[in-house]
Amino acid sequence: MEHLRDGLEDVSPSGWDGHQLLIAGVEEARPAIAAWAKAGLRRGEKMIYAADARHPSVERLVASLATSGVDVAPAADEGQLAVVDTARFYSAPGYEQLVAEALGRGYRGVRSYGGPHAAADVLGPAQFEEFERRLERIWTTRAVTAVCCYEPMMVAGVGELEQAVARHSSGWSGNLVHAYRLDADRLCLAGEIDVSNDDLLAAVLAAATRSAGAELIVDCAELGYVSVSGWRAALDATRPFRERGGRVRLMALPTTMARMLQMIGCADAFELEPSS
């Protein structure tokens, strides 16, 4: 595995590390799968994909990633990329064995990709939740990233989105938006926020404030757009935290967004640090 350690200039967190929640349909998940694979290649990690109907074999996954401009054929040939049977992937002992084998072979870490749709063949809802809790513990103690893809209908019920967000402490993605945590007090937002995804923003901010200390820093440098509904959602989601005396600092906020916050009367709720 020594050749995997050569030429890796960027081994810092990619924003797609830890225990990640992705809310997307099959087609919408393509960019995320590509980002997952690129990070694994760059960091010399073992990439394990849970077999599903769309990618039942490593050959199918390689071909799919090629259409997204990611060449993983050499990685597949060398065993760095694998598609694993669902019964083994979604067994806690089986998953932990996969991790141990990869780390034992000298990989920098393990990067897995799955979700409840594929798991439904071998696990019931309660069993899958327990598996998710096990993943949450594993990533904090070992060099593991787990991206869990939920189709939108799976979090459409009352409270289901909030529960799914709470089970994943590292990052959350949906239509047009990606959020990830650098530490307990710092959250990064990237992409665009509008009425199609402001519910995800609200759930993420609420979860972040529950684990933050006196201040939550929200890095907005990668935000391209936030609608009025998005800012209203942010205001409502952080209100309990702010009412307890917590501060929400919007760092590197684009000037146009700072002006919008002032126009809609929400600026005083946050500490604004506009980008230069």
C-alpha positions as CSV (number, residue, x, y, z in Angstrom):
1,M,0.0,0.0,0.0
2,E,3.0,2.3,0.1
3,H,2.2,3.6,-3.4
4,L,-1.1,4.9,-2.0
5,R,0.8,7.2,0.3
6,D,2.8,8.9,-2.5
7,G,1.7,12.2,-4.1
8,L,-1.1,12.8,-1.6
9,E,-0.8,16.6,-1.2
10,D,-4.2,17.1,0.3
11,V,-5.2,14.9,3.2
12,S,-7.2,17.5,5.1
13,P,-10.9,16.9,5.6
14,S,-12.8,17.1,2.4
15,G,-16.2,18.0,3.8
16,W,-17.3,14.4,2.9
17,D,-15.8,12.8,5.9
18,G,-17.1,11.2,9.1
19,H,-20.7,10.0,9.3
20,Q,-22.6,11.8,6.5
21,L,-26.3,12.0,5.6
22,L,-27.2,12.5,2.0
23,I,-30.8,13.0,1.0
24,A,-31.2,12.3,-2.7
25,G,-32.8,10.2,-5.3
26,V,-30.8,8.0,-7.6
27,E,-29.9,10.6,-10.2
28,E,-29.4,13.4,-7.7
29,A,-26.9,11.2,-5.8
30,R,-24.5,11.1,-8.7
31,P,-22.4,14.2,-7.7
32,A,-22.2,13.0,-4.1
33,I,-21.0,9.5,-5.2
34,A,-18.4,11.2,-7.3
35,A,-17.2,13.5,-4.4
36,W,-17.1,10.4,-2.2
37,A,-14.9,8.6,-4.7
38,K,-12.6,11.5,-5.4
39,A,-11.9,12.0,-1.7
40,G,-11.2,8.3,-1.3
41,L,-8.7,8.4,-4.2
42,R,-7.0,11.5,-3.0
43,R,-6.6,10.3,0.5
44,G,-5.6,6.7,-0.2
45,E,-8.6,5.2,1.5
46,K,-10.3,1.9,0.9
47,M,-13.7,2.6,-0.7
48,I,-16.5,0.2,0.1
49,Y,-19.9,0.5,-1.6
50,A,-22.9,-1.5,-0.4
51,A,-24.3,-3.4,-3.4
52,D,-27.7,-2.1,-4.6
53,A,-29.9,-2.5,-7.7
54,R,-28.1,0.3,-9.5
55,H,-24.6,-0.8,-8.7
56,P,-24.7,-4.6,-7.9
57,S,-21.0,-5.0,-9.0
58,V,-17.8,-3.1,-8.9
59,E,-17.8,-3.1,-12.8
60,R,-21.2,-1.3,-12.8
61,L,-20.0,1.2,-10.2
62,V,-16.8,1.9,-12.2
63,A,-18.8,2.6,-15.3
64,S,-21.2,4.9,-13.4
65,L,-18.4,6.9,-11.9
66,A,-16.8,7.2,-15.3
67,T,-19.9,9.0,-16.6
68,S,-19.3,11.6,-13.8
69,G,-15.7,12.0,-14.9
70,V,-14.1,10.0,-12.1
71,D,-11.7,7.2,-13.2
72,V,-11.7,4.5,-10.5
73,A,-10.8,1.6,-12.8
74,P,-7.2,1.3,-11.5
75,A,-8.4,1.5,-7.9
76,A,-10.9,-1.3,-8.6
77,D,-8.3,-3.4,-10.2
78,E,-6.0,-3.0,-7.1
79,G,-8.8,-3.7,-4.7
80,Q,-9.0,-0.1,-3.3
81,L,-12.6,0.1,-4.5
82,A,-15.0,-2.8,-3.7
83,V,-18.8,-3.4,-3.9
84,V,-19.8,-5.5,-1.0
85,D,-22.8,-7.9,-0.5
86,T,-25.5,-6.2,1.6
87,A,-25.7,-9.0,4.1
88,R,-22.0,-8.5,5.0
89,F,-22.0,-4.7,4.8
90,Y,-25.1,-4.3,7.1
91,S,-23.9,-6.7,9.7
92,A,-22.0,-4.9,12.5
93,P,-19.4,-7.7,12.8
94,G,-19.1,-7.8,9.0
95,Y,-18.7,-4.1,8.6
96,E,-16.1,-3.9,11.4
97,Q,-14.2,-6.8,9.8
98,L,-14.2,-4.9,6.5
99,V,-12.7,-1.9,8.3
100,A,-10.1,-4.0,10.2
101,E,-9.0,-5.7,6.9
102,A,-8.6,-2.4,5.1
103,L,-6.6,-0.8,7.9
104,G,-4.5,-3.9,8.2
105,R,-3.6,-3.6,4.6
106,G,-2.2,-0.1,5.1
107,Y,-5.0,2.1,3.8
108,R,-5.2,5.5,5.3
109,G,-8.8,5.0,6.2
110,V,-12.1,3.4,5.1
111,R,-14.8,5.2,3.1
112,S,-18.2,3.5,2.8
113,Y,-21.4,4.3,0.9
114,G,-24.8,2.8,1.6
115,G,-28.3,3.7,2.8
116,P,-31.6,2.4,4.1
117,H,-32.9,1.5,0.7
118,A,-30.2,-1.1,0.1
119,A,-30.3,-2.2,3.8
120,A,-34.0,-2.9,3.6
121,D,-33.2,-6.3,2.1
122,V,-31.5,-7.5,5.2
123,L,-32.5,-5.1,8.1
124,G,-35.7,-3.9,9.5
125,P,-36.1,-0.2,10.4
126,A,-35.2,-0.6,14.0
127,Q,-32.2,-2.8,13.1
128,F,-31.0,-0.2,10.6
129,E,-31.2,2.6,13.2
130,E,-29.1,0.5,15.5
131,F,-26.6,-0.1,12.6
132,E,-26.5,3.7,12.1
133,R,-25.8,4.2,15.8
134,R,-22.9,1.7,15.5
135,L,-21.5,3.6,12.5
136,E,-21.7,6.8,14.6
137,R,-19.5,5.2,17.2
138,I,-17.1,3.6,14.7
139,W,-16.2,6.8,12.8
140,T,-15.3,8.6,16.1
141,T,-12.8,5.9,17.1
142,R,-11.4,4.7,13.7
143,A,-10.5,6.3,10.4
144,V,-13.9,5.6,8.8
145,T,-16.2,7.7,6.7
146,A,-19.8,6.5,6.1
147,V,-22.1,8.3,3.6
148,C,-25.7,7.2,4.1
149,C,-28.0,8.0,1.2
150,Y,-31.7,8.4,2.1
151,E,-34.3,8.9,-0.6
152,P,-36.4,12.0,0.1
153,M,-39.6,10.0,0.8
154,M,-37.8,8.2,3.6
155,V,-37.6,11.5,5.6
156,A,-41.0,13.0,4.6
157,G,-42.9,12.1,7.7
158,V,-43.3,14.3,10.8
159,G,-40.0,14.4,12.6
160,E,-38.2,12.0,10.3
161,L,-35.8,14.5,8.8
162,E,-34.8,15.8,12.3
163,Q,-34.2,12.2,13.5
164,A,-32.1,11.4,10.4
165,V,-30.0,14.5,10.9
166,A,-29.5,13.7,14.5
167,R,-28.1,10.3,13.7
168,H,-25.3,11.8,11.5
169,S,-23.0,14.2,13.3
170,S,-20.5,15.0,10.6
171,G,-22.3,16.3,7.4
172,W,-25.6,16.6,5.7
173,S,-26.6,17.1,2.1
174,G,-29.7,17.6,0.0
175,N,-30.8,19.3,-3.1
176,L,-28.2,22.1,-3.9
177,V,-26.8,22.3,-0.3
178,H,-24.1,20.6,1.7
179,A,-23.3,21.3,5.3
180,Y,-20.5,19.8,7.3
181,R,-19.0,20.2,10.8
182,L,-15.4,21.0,11.5
183,D,-15.8,20.8,15.2
184,A,-18.6,21.1,17.8
185,D,-18.8,24.8,17.5
186,R,-18.2,25.4,13.8
187,L,-20.4,24.5,10.8
188,C,-19.7,25.1,7.1
189,L,-22.5,25.7,4.6
190,A,-22.0,25.3,0.8
191,G,-24.3,25.7,-2.2
192,E,-27.7,27.3,-2.4
193,I,-30.6,27.4,0.0
194,D,-34.2,28.0,-1.0
195,V,-37.7,26.7,-0.3
196,S,-36.7,23.2,-1.6
197,N,-34.1,22.6,1.1
198,D,-34.6,25.1,3.9
199,D,-36.1,22.4,6.0
200,L,-32.8,20.6,5.9
201,L,-31.0,23.8,6.8
202,A,-33.3,24.2,9.8
203,A,-32.7,20.6,11.0
204,V,-28.9,21.0,10.6
205,L,-28.8,24.3,12.5
206,A,-31.0,23.0,15.3
207,A,-28.7,19.9,15.7
208,A,-25.6,22.1,15.6
209,T,-26.9,24.4,18.3
210,R,-27.7,21.5,20.6
211,S,-24.0,20.5,20.6
212,A,-22.4,23.9,20.5
213,G,-21.0,25.8,23.4
214,A,-21.6,29.5,24.0
215,E,-21.1,30.3,20.3
216,L,-21.9,28.6,17.0
217,I,-19.7,29.8,14.1
218,V,-21.3,29.2,10.7
219,D,-18.8,29.6,7.8
220,C,-20.7,31.0,4.8
221,A,-17.8,31.4,2.4
222,E,-19.1,28.6,0.1
223,L,-22.7,29.8,0.1
224,G,-23.9,31.1,-3.3
225,Y,-27.5,32.0,-2.4
226,V,-29.9,32.0,0.5
227,S,-33.6,32.9,0.0
228,V,-35.8,34.8,2.4
229,S,-37.4,31.5,3.4
230,G,-33.9,30.1,4.1
231,W,-33.1,33.0,6.5
232,R,-36.4,32.7,8.2
233,A,-35.7,29.0,8.7
234,A,-32.3,29.8,10.1
235,L,-33.9,32.3,12.5
236,D,-36.5,29.9,13.8
237,A,-34.0,27.0,14.1
238,T,-31.5,28.9,16.2
239,R,-34.1,30.8,18.3
240,P,-34.0,28.4,21.3
241,F,-30.2,28.5,21.4
242,R,-30.1,32.3,21.2
243,E,-32.8,32.6,23.8
244,R,-30.5,30.7,26.2
245,G,-27.8,33.3,25.6
246,G,-26.0,31.5,22.7
247,R,-24.4,33.5,19.9
248,V,-24.6,32.6,16.2
249,R,-21.8,34.1,14.2
250,L,-22.1,34.1,10.4
251,M,-18.5,34.2,9.2
252,A,-17.4,35.2,5.6
253,L,-20.9,36.1,4.8
254,P,-21.2,37.5,1.2
255,T,-22.1,41.2,1.3
256,T,-25.3,40.7,-0.7
257,M,-26.6,38.2,1.9
258,A,-25.7,40.5,4.8
259,R,-27.8,43.2,3.1
260,M,-30.7,40.8,2.6
261,L,-30.6,40.0,6.3
262,Q,-30.8,43.7,7.2
263,M,-33.7,44.2,4.7
264,I,-35.8,41.5,6.1
265,G,-35.1,42.4,9.7
266,C,-33.1,39.4,10.7
267,A,-29.6,40.9,11.0
268,D,-29.8,41.6,14.7
269,A,-30.3,37.9,15.5
270,F,-26.9,37.0,14.3
271,E,-23.3,38.3,14.6
272,L,-22.3,39.2,11.0
273,E,-18.8,39.0,9.6
274,P,-19.2,39.9,6.0
275,S,-16.5,38.6,3.6
276,S,-13.9,41.1,2.5
